[in-house]
Amino acid sequence: MRLSLIKSQFANDVQSRKSEGLKLGQVIAKDLLKRVPPGSGHKAALRDPYVEIDVSGRALTDDGFQETAKAFTTSAMFRDGIGRVVILEELGLKGNQLTAGSLWALSRVVTLSAHDLKDLDLSDNLISIVTAEEVAAWENFLESFSGCCVLRRIDLSGNPLGPRAFEILARVYGNEEPVDLLSLSDLKLTRDDSTIDFTGATGGSTSLQQPMRRMSVVSDDPVNDAKVTPNTASDWRRDFRQGISS
């Protein structure tokens, strides 16, 4: 069992890098690909596959994140019968000028990390959901969380998401099939801090076979403007016996 308070060597290496922007994305990508044979870091990665990527405030931009995401996909999909070379537990992308253009790549990262990812910080970026293309990317991003079973927090505060983002959020979660993780009676839509919390009691899951943990989706967009109100929760309670955590 690994203690979450202990940062991986990979996390320490990333934080020590002086680069920013696209160059930083390329450097992280190179480090990730070293974990795949014949890369020089393959054996070490088998011993310590755990990865936390925190590049908060490093101006990664969409281009830099694309580089990182592409390399992560390659390394995360690698299997050689011995073990995995990448297990992503935390992804900190706060303040990196990311737009909705990064959501497609981010969806792939989330899907590949469904059983491992615990914390995703996308706060203080430039993610806005207005155009048809952005709507499609946002919906795909939300759906990518359907397989996550240990995720505790998604922070989207500080993004100009807009009302459509929350309309789609309500629709995506309302249309999901129940997975025995969360009773809708536990759904909290908090007007004061504009936080949408999905909080479930501990209990077994027929789909995931493990207890539900607290997971929250945080945004500073006004709840009323997003058209997510207590009535939404009432509708969900009426139409569905149970809901999902993401």
N, C-alpha and C positions, 0 to 999 in steps of 0.2 A: 504493500500500500504506500502511495506516495503522498507526502505532506504538501498541501497546496501552498503553504507559506514559503516553501523552498523554491526559488526561481531556478529554472533550467539554465544550463550553460549557454544555450542558444539565446535565451532572453537577455542574459548579461552581455553577450557578444553584440546583439542588436543595439542595445542601449549605449554601448561604448562607441558605436560608429559615429563619425562626425558628419557624414554625408546627409543631404536632404533631397527632397524632390525625386525626380525620375532616377537620379543616380543612386539614391538610397534604395529605391525599389529594385534596381538591378543588383545591388550588393546583396540584399536579402534573398533575392531569387538565386543568386550564385551559391549562397550558403545552403539554401534548401536543396539545391540540385546536387551538392556534394554528398548528401546523405544517400543518394541512389548510386549503386555500383555502376561503373568502376570508380565512383567518387572517393576522394581521400577520407571523407568523414563517415563512410558507410558503417564500419564496425563500431565506431563510437556512437552512432545514431541508434544502432540496435541495442546498445547498453542503456542509452538514455534517449528515448524517442520523444519525450515530452517537450513541447514547445509553447512558449508564450511570446506573442509578438506585440510589443507596445511601442508604437512610433508616434505617440501623441505630440502634436505641435511641430511635426517635421515637414510640413508642406509636401506630403507625398504626391498629391494630385491623382487624378484618374489614371494618368499614364503610368505613374510609379506603382500604383496599386495593381494595375493590370499585369505588370511584370512579376510582382510578388505572387499574385493569385495564380498565374499560369504555372509558375514553378511549384507552388504548393500543391496544385492539382496533380502534377506529375509525381511528386514525392509521396503524396498521400495515397495515391492509387497503386504504388509499388508494393508488390508482394513477392516474397521469395521462399515462403515456407518456414522461415526462421522467426520472423517477427516484423513488426511495422517500424518504419524509420521516422515517421512523423505522427505525433498525437497532439493536436492543437487544443489547448484548454482555455486560453484567453487571447482575445484579439482587441487591442486598443488602437483605434483609429481616430481619436479625438483631434479636432482642429487640423485636418489635412486637406482642406479645400476639395473634398470629394463631392461629386454630384450624383444624380440618379444614373449617370452613365456607368458608375461602378457597381450598380446593384446586380447586374447579370453575373459578373465574376464573383461577387460576394455571395450570391445564392449558391454557386457551386462550392465555395469554401464551406459554407454552413452545412450543406448536404453531406459533404465528405467528412465533416466533423460532428455529425449528428449525435454520436454516443460519447463525445468527449468535451465539446465546447460548453463552458460554464458562464462566460462573461463576454459580451460584445458591446464595445463602446464606440458609437458613431456620433457622439455629441459634437456640437460646434463645427459642423460641416455645411455644405451648400446644397443638401438634398431637398429638392422641390418637386412635387408631383403635380404637373399641369397638363402636359401634352399626352397624346395617345401612347407615344413610345415610353414616356416616363411611367404612365399608368401600368403598362404591360410589365415593365421592369419591376415596379413596386409590388405588383400582385405576385409575380414569380418569386420575389424575395420573401414575401410573407409566407408563401406556401412552402418554401424551403425549410421552414422550422417545424414542419409537421412530424418529422422523425426525431427531433431533438428530445432527449430524455433526462439530461442533467443541467440544462440551461437555466440559469437563475436570473439573469438581467440582460436587457437590451436597453441601451441609453441612446435616445434620439433627440435629446434636448438641444436647443440651439440651432436646429435646422428649420428652414422656412418650408416645412412640409406642405402646408395648405390643407383646406377642407377635404379635398378629394382623397388625400392619403388616409384620413380617418374613416371616410365613407367606405373605402375599399377594405380597410382593416376590419370594420364591422361585418362587411359582406363575406370576406374570406373566412373569418372565424365562424360566422353564422352558418355557412354552407358546409363546414367540415363535418365529417362523420365523427361520432363519439369514440374516444379511445380510453374511457374509464380512468381519466386522470384528474378531472376537476368537476366538481358540482357547480352548476351555474349559480347556486345560492351563495357561493363563496366569491362570485365576481364582484369586484369593487370598482366603480367608476367615481373617482374622487374629484369633485368640482373645485375644491380649494387649491390643490396643487397641480391640477391638470395632469394627473398621473393615472394611467390605466394599469391596475394591478390584477394579475391573475394568480390568486392564492388558493391552494387546495390543501385539504387535510391529508395527513399521512395515511397511506393505504396502498394496497396492492393494485397492480394494473394488469388486466388480462392481455393487453397488447405488449407492454414494456416490462412487466414483472418487476417493478421497483417503485418505491414510494415517490410521491410527488414532492418537489421542493418548491419553495417560493421563487417565483419568476415574475419580474415586472417589466413592462414596456413603458418607458418614460419619455415624455415630450413636453415642451413648454407651450405648444399650440393650445389656444383656448378650447376647452371641451365643447362649449356651445357652438363655436364657429365650425367645429369638425362634425357637428350633428351627431355626436355620441353622447347620449343622455341616459338618465336612469330608465327612461322608457325603452331604450334599446335593450337593456338588461332584462326588463320585464318581457319583452317580445321573445328574447332568447329562452327565458325560463318556460314560456308557454309552448314554444315550438320544439324545444329540445330538452331531454332529461339531463343531459350532460354535455360538457363542452371540452375544449382542448386547451392546453397550456401554450401551444405554439407548435 
